[in-house]
Amino acid sequence: MGDTYASLTLLGDAVGALQSFVTVFISVYTLLIFAYVIASWFRTPSAAHPVVRFLHDVCDPYLRLFRRVLPPLGPVDLSPIVAVISLVLLQKLVNGVLLENLK
């Protein structure tokens, strides 16, 4: 009886840690996407500022996935909006699957 309780506690801790990691990772990446969008409003050369270069290197590969699929709407880029929505949906999916497997 004690071994079952200990293993369930260990499994619950692992699932909780994984959920926390996914939540923090997606929250930080969402903030990076917002910073990327705000930085794109200012016309500084990306090679001139290391923060802008970092945001470009981190966010652009992920956003490029959505830019391939979404049609261009003139000067409006909808890829960050769709990217953030998909991150939130992924977070809900992963947390839901983890909670379902815990039961």
Secondary structure, DSSP 8 states (H G I E B T S, - for coil): -HHHHHHHHHHHHHHHHHHHHHHHHHHHHHHHHHHHHHHHTS---TTT-HHHHHHHHHHHHHHHHHHHHS--BTTB--HHHHHHHHHHHHHHHHHHHHHHHH-
